[in-house]
């Protein structure tokens, strides 16, 4: 377990440069004290890792030190075939690059591990698009991806369901959700979500994007999606459903079906309590 954690720390430092002990502890789900012990262990093993103190300090590798890390076990090698989706790579114009990278990864795996990865790839396929949909990448997607990668601000004309607006944003990241692409964009002190296929005009500016120092795309999207779904369920409606209707609703909107089922269970429990209370009242009157 510790060897795996040491390897994870080394990969993070190689990928991100300087990282604080607190950030490493959060990511690896251990204490800060454990991180300090692991860093000492890396140093003892000959890895040139050093610490910088101060508000923006952290641990880093000396002189851009890198090492070849190909010691994947068979399960990790199999997961290589499930990283990301082919459709996302194609939409971003990276289909050929993704295929080449996959071949290089498989070639670098230990003997026998590549066969596991190929076996999984032959048996599992990820298709993020919804049914009855044949999505094409929005025209603004690839230039927007360039702006995200280059940390450049963009000016766009955006058509929402309310109106058409022109806005300048700092694009922070792209997310594919159910076959549709969204961009998280910083506007003043807030971060908002825009659907890429609703962008009508688009221009990359020379100004650098303003990226919040602690922004994490995955965490932001998870919170934003949860808040969006809760707002959609903010109103109440009285609906009469047969068992067959409830089954059909579950196929279309599982969250709504779960909410109705939970409410029905609560009502059934209340009705049972009222029935028991009535029976107890009758028994008390009978024995008086």
C-alpha positions, 0 to 999 in steps of 0.5 A: 500500500505504501509503495503504491502511495509513493508511486502516486506522489511521484506521478503527481509531482511529475505531472503538476510540479510544486504541490503542497503537503495538504493537497497531496494528503487530500488527494491520497486520503492520508494525513499530512504527517504521512505525506511528510514521512513518504517524502522522506522515504522518496528522498532516501530512495534517491528521488531528488524531491525538495520542499519550498516554504511559504504561502505558495510553497510545497514539494517539487522535483529538482530540475524537472526530474522524471522517471519511466513509470511502467509498472502497472499490474494487470488490473491497472493495465486493463483500466487503460482501455476504459480511460476517457471515451473515443467520442470525446477524443474525436470531437476534440480532433484528437482521435488519431492522437488518442489511438497512438497514445493507447498503442504506446501505453500498451507497448510499455506495459509488462509482459501479459498486461497488454493482453488483459487491456485488449481483452477488456477493450474487446468486451466493454465499450463506452457510448456517452450519447443518449438514444435517438441522438447522432450528435456532431461536434459543435463548430465552436468546440475545437477553437474553444478547446484551444482557448482552454488549453492556451489559457486565453479569454474568449468573447462569444455570442451565446443564445440561452432560452431567455435571450441572446447575449455577448459575453467575455469569459475565461474558459476553465474547462470542457465537460461532455455530459450525455453526448453534449459539450459544456464549458465552465467559464469564469465571469467576474467573481463567478463561474458559470456553465455554457452549452457549447452548441448554443455559442453562435459567434466566437473569438479568441482574445489575446488577453490571458484567462483568469483562472481561480487558483483552487479551481478543480473542474471535476469537483465544480461540475459535480456540485453544479450538476447536483445544484441544477438537478435540485433546482429542477425539482424545486416545485411540487405537482400532484401526479396520479400514476398507475404501476405501469406509468411509474415504470415508464417514468423510471425509464425516462427520469429515474430521479423523479420515479425515486422521489414518487416512490419515496413519497408513496412509501412515506404516505403508506407508513403514515396511513399504517400509523393512523390505522394502528392509532385507531385500533389502539384507541378502540382497544382502550375504549373497549377495556375502559 
